[in-house]
C-alpha cells in the first residue's frame, strides 16, 4: 500500500519512532532510521535489543516517520518481517543491509568491507514493514 505521496515522503524523510508491544502489553518505543525498499519500509536493528525480542514474539507494530520539524508526519501500522543470520543466507543479507543503508543514508558507505563486518559483529537484522494502515498530516 505504498502510494506515490508516501513513497515521496519516505524518500525525503528518514527519522522514525517504532512502537512494539512488550510482554505485558505495554508499548516499547525506539528511534530508527527508515528507508523504502521494494515497497516496504525498512530499517536495521540488533538482535540484542528489546524491539527485536518484541517483534519476534509479536510482529504487529506501528511506525511514526516525521519531517525534520516534527509537524508533518505519517504513521504506518503493519506486520514486521525480520531478516537476519538466523533465517537469511549471508550473501542475501549482506546485499540487503547495503540496500537499506543506501536508502536510509542516501549514499554509499565509504568502506563496504568495514560496514559488512560491523553488520555481522553487531548481529544486525533488517526489519521490513508492509503498510496495512497509513495516516498522518503529511499525506496528500
C-alpha positions in Angstrom: 0.0 0.0 0.0 2.8 2.4 -0.9 1.2 5.4 -2.6 3.2 8.0 -4.6 2.8 10.5 -1.8 4.0 8.0 0.8 7.0 7.0 -1.3 7.9 10.6 -1.8 7.7 11.3 1.9 9.9 8.2 2.7 12.4 9.3 0.2 12.7 12.8 1.8 12.4 11.9 5.5 14.0 9.0 7.5 13.6 9.8 11.2 11.2 7.3 12.8 9.8 6.1 16.1 8.9 2.4 16.2 6.3 1.1 18.6 6.3 -2.6 19.5 4.5 -4.5 22.3 6.2 -5.7 25.4 5.2 -9.0 27.0 2.9 -7.1 29.4 1.2 -5.4 26.5 2.8 -2.0 27.1 4.5 0.0 24.4 8.2 -0.1 23.7 9.3 2.9 21.7 12.6 3.1 19.7 14.2 5.6 17.4 15.0 4.1 14.0 16.3 5.4 10.6 14.0 4.2 7.8 14.1 3.8 4.1 11.9 2.5 1.3 13.0 -0.8 -0.3 10.8 -2.7 -2.7 7.5 -1.1 -1.5 8.4 -1.9 2.2 9.6 0.4 4.9 12.9 -1.0 6.2 15.4 -0.3 8.9 18.1 -2.1 10.8 18.2 -3.3 14.4 20.3 -5.6 16.5 19.4 -8.9 17.9 20.2 -7.8 21.5 17.5 -5.1 21.9 14.0 -5.2 23.2 12.5 -4.3 19.9 14.0 -7.4 18.3 12.5 -9.7 21.0 9.2 -7.9 20.9 8.9 -8.2 17.1 9.9 -11.9 17.2 7.1 -12.5 19.7 4.5 -10.2 18.1 5.3 -8.7 14.7 2.4 -6.2 14.8 3.9 -2.7 15.1 3.4 1.0 14.4 6.0 3.4 12.9 5.8 7.2 13.0 8.1 8.9 10.4 8.5 12.6 10.8 9.6 15.6 8.9 12.6 17.4 10.5 10.3 19.9 12.2 8.1 17.0 13.6 4.9 18.8 12.4 4.5 16.7 9.3 4.4 13.0 9.9 3.0 9.7 8.7 2.1 6.7 10.8 2.3 3.2 9.4 0.7 0.2 11.0 1.5 -3.3 9.8 3.3 -6.6 10.4 7.1 -6.7 10.5 9.2 -9.3 8.9 12.8 -9.8 10.1 15.8 -11.0 8.1 19.0 -11.8 10.0 21.7 -14.5 10.2 19.1 -16.8 11.8 16.9 -17.0 8.7 18.7 -15.5 5.7 21.8 -16.7 3.7 24.9 -14.4 4.3 25.1 -13.0 0.7 21.4 -12.1 0.6 21.7 -10.5 4.0 24.8 -8.6 3.1 23.2 -7.1 0.0 20.0 -6.3 1.9 22.0 -4.4 4.6 23.8 -2.5 1.9 20.5 -1.6 0.2 18.9 -0.5 3.5 22.0 1.7 4.3 21.8 3.4 0.9 18.1 4.1 1.3 18.3 5.4 4.8 21.6 7.4 4.4 21.0 8.5 0.8 24.6 7.5 -0.2 27.0 4.6 -0.4 29.1 3.7 2.7 32.7 4.9 2.4 34.1 1.4 3.3 31.7 -1.5 2.4 34.1 -4.1 3.9 34.1 -2.3 7.2 30.3 -1.9 7.0 29.7 -5.6 6.2 31.9 -6.7 9.2 30.0 -4.3 11.5 26.7 -5.8 10.5 28.0 -9.3 11.4 29.6 -8.2 14.6 26.6 -6.2 15.8 24.2 -9.1 14.8 22.2 -6.6 12.7 18.7 -7.6 11.5 16.7 -5.9 8.7 13.1 -5.2 9.6 10.6 -4.7 6.8 7.1 -3.4 7.3 4.5 -3.7 4.5 2.0 -1.0 5.4 -1.6 -2.1 6.2 -2.8 1.2 7.5 -1.3 4.7 6.8 -2.4 8.0 8.1 -0.8 11.4 9.1 -0.6 15.1 8.4 1.9 14.7 5.6 -0.2 12.7 3.2 -1.8 14.4 0.2 
